Amino acid sequence: MVSPRRHTTFDACAVRHCALPVLFACALDAFAAHPLISEDTGTQGAGKFELELGNAWTRDGGERAYEFGPQLSYGILPDLDGIVRPTWIALRTAGDGATTARGAGDTAVDVKWRFYEAGAVSVATRAGIDAPTGDAARGLGAGKATYHVLAAVSVDAAPLALHANLGYTRARGDALTRRDVFHASTAAVMTIDSGWQLLLYDIAVDTNPDRAQSTPTGVVRIGAIYTVRQGCDVDFGYQARLNHAAPARVLLAGLTLRW
């Protein structure tokens, strides 16, 4: 069974301005152990907590997006977690009519259930809503509740762990952004000793949230997780685009505490 790991939320297509929907979505949407995109099937265990402090800095030309996502997970049952994740967001556009916006974003409230295990293979689902706690008028939130669901399969072939995801988000949807957003990803993580895990690759393809664009966004991410001591991890990652529909690059760093 893969070890319990972290989670981040998937839906981030709530931006009001057409200049930022792809940048914002690709910066913030993920369902996984930071700095991964792909979710694994691990859960915390009954009565256990995990606090993840994840940061993502996205750049595409002169446009910037930053997200701080403090996420708290609690093991309701051995194979069932409750998750809450508020966000703080900073956005900046470039060129004529350049704008900036900073403040609280939307808040995800999820459950994650690992419902199947057989040998090295396990299957889980994660689903929830994004509560409209961000200011939609400033491009920081959807302005209404949205929801998402994800299926995850993990294969624990120690020292290698493989993950695959399929997901769907019912996003805000308006004249500029799509309502139905689909996600697929796959990742490989290798444990090289008791302290280090290497993200060898994490490849994701998502529906382009911009209605004016038909090309899905494609990205690849690499990174590492280091266990400072039991119950305390630090991580970092780098994301590059596979096509020009995605932002040029994303830098990630995080701290995770478990007790």
Secondary structure, 3 states (H helix, E strand, C coil): CCCCCCCCCCCCCCCCCCCCHHHHHHHHCCCCCCCCCCCCCCCCCCCCEEEEEEEEEEEECCEEEEEEEEEEEEEEECCEEEEEECCEEEEECCCCCCCEEEEECCEEEEEEEEEEEECCEEEEEEEEEEECCCCHHHCCCCCCCEEEEEEEEEEEECCEEEEEEEEEEECCCCCCECCEEEEEEEEEEEECCCCEEEEEEEEEEECCCECCCCCCEEEEEEEEEEEEECCEEEEEEEEEECCCCCCCEEEEEEEEEEC
